[in-house]
């Protein structure tokens, strides 16, 4: 009887350890490395080239987007704007102007919802409505998608892939958090102090007073240019990785 109980306890322990290890493995598999290795999400692009991608979320905005665009033009910088569809519908001429200046327009949902609360069907509706708004303004349906808040999951990745998108985040060391109004110096120090080849930098051109963002760019752009960096769109940055298979979607 004692031998039977001991055998039973050992068996249960083995099963529990196996189950725990499998669960731990599953959790590890769904982290950044898992999605990055599979080419399903991009945070940055390892490259020896001195290129960097500046990105702007949540716009367009009738005041700050043109100010940012003027600065970018001054330094011959091309950037990627992850736009909100409802704002594209409200200010199509701003998005059209950005596209004409050869900036990249990308999808950031229609209403900027908390996508953790969305069903796959509602998320697909959000991105498809935004695609139509962008297409109406520019004649292009972009292949890049950035989920609001940078939130991702297996469901979000699957829905994005099914809709024909590549998910693009940003370099973890290049989140300026400019939406919190941390001060111009903090934004400048964050970008310049961490600048590396292949970075994707996160800014916002909407969401309150973006004066700090504009003032920070007035310092960031000339200094990075002085260091030899070229400012490119995310899709152009992807070319430096030698793998463009997921962003070659033509319309």
SETORBA-128830 format. One record per residue (C-alpha): residue in one letter; x, y, z. Coordinates in nm, 4 decimals. Layout:
{"A" {X Y Z}}
...
END
This chain:
{"X" {0.0000 0.0000 0.0000}}
{"X" {0.2803 0.2388 0.0930}}
{"X" {0.4628 0.1551 -0.2293}}
{"X" {0.1442 0.2199 -0.4242}}
{"X" {0.0932 0.5579 -0.2579}}
{"X" {0.4547 0.6543 -0.3161}}
{"X" {0.4274 0.5581 -0.6830}}
{"X" {0.1053 0.7592 -0.7126}}
{"X" {0.2633 1.0668 -0.5505}}
{"X" {0.5700 1.0458 -0.7751}}
{"X" {0.3506 1.0137 -1.0831}}
{"X" {0.1462 1.3167 -0.9809}}
{"X" {0.4628 1.5169 -0.9164}}
{"X" {0.6032 1.4274 -1.2586}}
{"X" {0.2770 1.5262 -1.4260}}
{"X" {0.2679 1.8578 -1.2404}}
{"X" {0.6289 1.9397 -1.3293}}
{"X" {0.5674 1.8463 -1.6927}}
{"X" {0.2541 2.0603 -1.7033}}
{"X" {0.4374 2.3514 -1.5417}}
{"X" {0.7285 2.3248 -1.7849}}
{"X" {0.4917 2.3134 -2.0809}}
{"X" {0.3045 2.6185 -1.9524}}
{"X" {0.6294 2.8058 -1.8916}}
{"X" {0.7479 2.7144 -2.2392}}
{"X" {0.4219 2.8367 -2.3904}}
{"X" {0.4596 3.1690 -2.2090}}
{"X" {0.8183 3.2048 -2.3229}}
{"X" {0.7213 3.1247 -2.6789}}
{"X" {0.4788 3.4167 -2.6950}}
{"X" {0.7234 3.6869 -2.5937}}
{"X" {0.9042 3.9338 -2.8188}}
{"X" {1.1647 3.6815 -2.9290}}
{"X" {0.8941 3.4406 -3.0419}}
{"X" {0.7179 3.6913 -3.2682}}
{"X" {1.0375 3.8642 -3.3802}}
{"X" {1.1997 3.5378 -3.4856}}
{"X" {0.8903 3.4442 -3.6829}}
{"X" {0.8926 3.7833 -3.8577}}
{"X" {0.5413 3.8626 -3.7340}}
{"X" {0.6283 4.1771 -3.5378}}
{"X" {0.9090 4.4278 -3.5938}}
{"X" {1.0610 4.6311 -3.3125}}
{"X" {1.3773 4.7401 -3.4925}}
{"X" {1.5982 4.6307 -3.7807}}
{"X" {1.9548 4.5108 -3.7128}}
{"X" {2.1747 4.6757 -3.9743}}
{"X" {2.5220 4.8180 -4.0237}}
{"X" {2.3756 5.1113 -4.2162}}
{"X" {2.3316 5.4452 -4.0384}}
{"X" {1.9571 5.4618 -4.0892}}
{"X" {1.6826 5.5369 -3.8382}}
{"X" {1.3031 5.5475 -3.8685}}
{"X" {1.1082 5.8218 -3.6933}}
{"X" {0.7418 5.7332 -3.6448}}
{"X" {0.4452 5.9439 -3.5364}}
{"X" {0.1247 5.8021 -3.3875}}
{"X" {-0.2384 5.9099 -3.3470}}
{"X" {-0.2639 6.1921 -3.6026}}
{"X" {-0.3139 6.3714 -3.8185}}
{"X" {-0.3500 6.6968 -3.6275}}
{"X" {-0.4206 7.0273 -3.8062}}
{"X" {-0.1631 7.2172 -3.5994}}
{"X" {0.1196 6.9829 -3.5077}}
{"X" {0.1327 6.7498 -3.8085}}
{"X" {0.2180 7.0354 -4.0512}}
{"X" {0.4785 7.1723 -3.8065}}
{"X" {0.6434 6.8310 -3.7830}}
{"X" {0.6223 6.7821 -4.1603}}
{"X" {0.7956 7.1184 -4.2157}}
{"X" {1.0824 7.0179 -3.9870}}
{"X" {1.1171 6.6815 -4.1589}}
{"X" {1.1343 6.8510 -4.4978}}
{"X" {1.4035 7.0890 -4.3711}}
{"X" {1.6287 6.7938 -4.2877}}
{"X" {1.5248 6.5793 -4.5860}}
{"X" {1.3789 6.3253 -4.3462}}
{"X" {1.1218 6.0665 -4.4470}}
{"X" {0.9062 5.9257 -4.1674}}
{"X" {0.6168 5.6904 -4.1056}}
{"X" {0.2875 5.8244 -3.9715}}
{"X" {0.0640 5.5670 -3.8023}}
{"X" {-0.2674 5.7414 -3.8501}}
{"X" {-0.6075 5.6999 -3.6856}}
{"X" {-0.8782 5.6434 -3.9453}}
{"X" {-1.1384 5.8748 -3.7938}}
{"X" {-0.8853 6.1586 -3.8051}}
{"X" {-0.7878 6.0726 -4.1614}}
{"X" {-1.1544 6.1086 -4.2552}}
{"X" {-1.1598 6.4451 -4.0770}}
{"X" {-0.8337 6.5774 -4.2278}}
{"X" {-0.7724 6.3891 -4.5537}}
{"X" {-0.5760 6.6773 -4.7030}}
{"X" {-0.3124 6.6475 -4.4292}}
{"X" {-0.2596 6.2794 -4.4994}}
{"X" {-0.2527 6.3455 -4.8731}}
{"X" {0.0150 6.6101 -4.8199}}
{"X" {0.2272 6.3712 -4.6123}}
{"X" {0.2046 6.1056 -4.8808}}
{"X" {0.2964 6.3587 -5.1506}}
{"X" {0.6070 6.4460 -4.9482}}
{"X" {0.6963 6.0743 -4.9619}}
{"X" {0.6275 5.9985 -4.5993}}
{"X" {0.4825 5.6570 -4.5301}}
{"X" {0.1241 5.6325 -4.4080}}
{"X" {0.0405 5.3331 -4.1895}}
{"X" {-0.2630 5.1945 -4.0058}}
{"X" {-0.3308 5.2647 -3.6364}}
{"X" {-0.7026 5.1620 -3.6210}}
{"X" {-1.0055 5.3820 -3.6794}}
{"X" {-1.0967 5.4904 -3.3249}}
{"X" {-0.7795 5.4084 -3.1271}}
{"X" {-0.9627 5.1608 -2.8992}}
{"X" {-0.8250 4.9366 -2.6268}}
{"X" {-0.7829 4.6376 -2.8544}}
{"X" {-0.7601 4.4019 -2.5584}}
{"X" {-1.1367 4.4459 -2.5371}}
{"X" {-1.2045 4.3855 -2.9058}}
{"X" {-1.3101 4.0661 -3.0748}}
{"X" {-1.1085 3.9715 -3.3841}}
{"X" {-1.4073 4.0776 -3.5948}}
{"X" {-1.4176 4.4252 -3.4406}}
{"X" {-1.0418 4.4674 -3.4732}}
{"X" {-1.0609 4.3712 -3.8387}}
{"X" {-1.3378 4.6259 -3.8873}}
{"X" {-1.1204 4.8934 -3.7225}}
{"X" {-0.8257 4.8344 -3.9533}}
{"X" {-1.0326 4.7895 -4.2682}}
{"X" {-1.2211 5.1164 -4.2118}}
{"X" {-0.8864 5.2881 -4.1659}}
{"X" {-0.7528 5.1324 -4.4857}}
{"X" {-1.0462 5.2738 -4.6780}}
{"X" {-0.9991 5.6185 -4.5252}}
{"X" {-0.6290 5.6157 -4.6149}}
{"X" {-0.7022 5.4873 -4.9646}}
{"X" {-0.9597 5.7602 -5.0165}}
{"X" {-0.7039 6.0244 -4.9177}}
{"X" {-0.3920 5.8839 -5.0845}}
{"X" {-0.4840 5.6046 -5.3260}}
{"X" {-0.2731 5.3611 -5.1208}}
{"X" {-0.3649 5.0818 -4.8793}}
{"X" {-0.0638 5.0486 -4.6499}}
{"X" {0.0782 4.7134 -4.5343}}
{"X" {0.1942 4.8242 -4.1873}}
{"X" {-0.0140 4.8213 -3.8698}}
{"X" {0.0670 4.9419 -3.5198}}
{"X" {-0.1770 4.8380 -3.2476}}
{"X" {-0.2767 5.1168 -3.0057}}
{"X" {-0.0736 5.1078 -2.6873}}
{"X" {0.1647 4.8585 -2.8449}}
{"X" {-0.0537 4.5767 -2.7210}}
{"X" {-0.0158 4.2433 -2.9000}}
{"X" {-0.1354 3.8869 -2.8554}}
{"X" {-0.1739 3.5736 -3.0627}}
{"X" {-0.5217 3.6912 -3.1606}}
{"X" {-0.4014 4.0387 -3.2646}}
{"X" {-0.1133 3.8948 -3.4653}}
{"X" {-0.3394 3.6412 -3.6372}}
{"X" {-0.6026 3.9044 -3.7213}}
{"X" {-0.3379 4.1414 -3.8584}}
{"X" {-0.1834 3.8679 -4.0729}}
{"X" {-0.5223 3.7613 -4.2048}}
{"X" {-0.5873 4.1230 -4.3051}}
{"X" {-0.2502 4.1406 -4.4841}}
{"X" {-0.0554 4.3495 -4.2308}}
{"X" {0.2858 4.3368 -4.0748}}
{"X" {0.2799 4.4651 -3.7153}}
{"X" {0.5387 4.7341 -3.6385}}
{"X" {0.6193 4.8440 -3.2844}}
{"X" {0.9174 5.0578 -3.1820}}
{"X" {1.2596 5.0117 -3.0256}}
{"X" {1.2125 4.9716 -2.6511}}
{"X" {1.4983 5.2159 -2.5877}}
{"X" {1.3344 5.4719 -2.8184}}
{"X" {0.9936 5.5257 -2.6592}}
{"X" {1.0025 5.9013 -2.6067}}
{"X" {0.6800 5.9003 -2.4031}}
{"X" {0.6250 6.2477 -2.5456}}
{"X" {0.2502 6.2103 -2.4855}}
{"X" {0.3197 6.2512 -2.1126}}
{"X" {0.4861 6.5916 -2.1710}}
{"X" {0.8070 6.4878 -1.9922}}
{"X" {0.9957 6.7985 -2.1004}}
{"X" {1.1893 6.8748 -2.4179}}
{"X" {1.5239 6.7756 -2.2641}}
{"X" {1.4007 6.4296 -2.1647}}
{"X" {1.2690 6.3630 -2.5138}}
{"X" {1.5943 6.4830 -2.6722}}
{"X" {1.8118 6.2855 -2.4287}}
{"X" {1.6076 5.9693 -2.4801}}
{"X" {1.6572 5.9738 -2.8582}}
{"X" {2.0119 6.1057 -2.8820}}
{"X" {2.1410 5.9068 -2.5867}}
{"X" {2.0146 5.5785 -2.7283}}
{"X" {2.0437 5.6227 -3.1047}}
{"X" {2.1485 5.3046 -3.2842}}
{"X" {2.1433 5.1862 -3.6428}}
{"X" {1.8028 5.0448 -3.7357}}
{"X" {1.6085 5.2103 -3.4538}}
{"X" {1.2364 5.2767 -3.4788}}
{"X" {1.1599 5.5858 -3.2688}}
{"X" {0.8150 5.6561 -3.1259}}
{"X" {0.6679 6.0078 -3.1245}}
{"X" {0.3098 6.1397 -3.1363}}
{"X" {0.1693 6.4177 -3.3539}}
{"X" {-0.1691 6.4193 -3.1785}}
{"X" {-0.3030 6.3728 -2.8281}}
{"X" {-0.2865 6.7104 -2.6615}}
{"X" {-0.0226 6.9805 -2.6804}}
{"X" {0.2628 6.8376 -2.8885}}
{"X" {0.4771 7.1495 -2.8637}}
{"X" {0.7457 6.9568 -2.6737}}
{"X" {0.7650 6.7024 -2.9548}}
{"X" {0.8174 6.9763 -3.2124}}
{"X" {1.0805 7.1528 -3.0012}}
{"X" {1.2608 6.8252 -2.9351}}
{"X" {1.2700 6.7444 -3.3070}}
{"X" {1.4329 7.0841 -3.3693}}
{"X" {1.7321 6.9492 -3.1737}}
{"X" {1.7140 6.5796 -3.2606}}
{"X" {1.7043 6.6102 -3.6385}}
{"X" {2.0187 6.8229 -3.6908}}
{"X" {2.2194 6.6295 -3.4320}}
{"X" {2.1396 6.2864 -3.5779}}
{"X" {2.2066 6.4215 -3.9249}}
{"X" {2.5417 6.5501 -3.8000}}
{"X" {2.6179 6.1989 -3.6723}}
{"X" {2.5606 6.0650 -4.0216}}
{"X" {2.2132 5.9149 -3.9851}}
{"X" {1.9600 5.9059 -4.2674}}
{"X" {1.5926 5.9287 -4.1745}}
{"X" {1.3906 5.6647 -4.3599}}
{"X" {1.0424 5.5186 -4.3573}}
{"X" {0.9838 5.1886 -4.1813}}
{"X" {0.9406 5.0080 -4.5134}}
{"X" {1.2705 5.1498 -4.6361}}
{"X" {1.4315 5.0501 -4.3075}}
{"X" {1.3074 4.6960 -4.3650}}
{"X" {1.5082 4.6809 -4.6883}}
{"X" {1.8246 4.7031 -4.4825}}
{"X" {1.7330 4.3760 -4.3111}}
{"X" {1.7357 4.1985 -4.6461}}
{"X" {1.3823 4.0736 -4.5859}}
{"X" {1.0919 4.2615 -4.7362}}
{"X" {0.8660 3.9659 -4.8037}}
{"X" {0.5991 4.0836 -4.5592}}
{"X" {0.5822 4.4440 -4.6763}}
{"X" {0.5676 4.3906 -5.0509}}
{"X" {0.1904 4.4048 -5.0648}}
{"X" {0.0900 4.6134 -5.3673}}
{"X" {-0.2411 4.7869 -5.4366}}
END
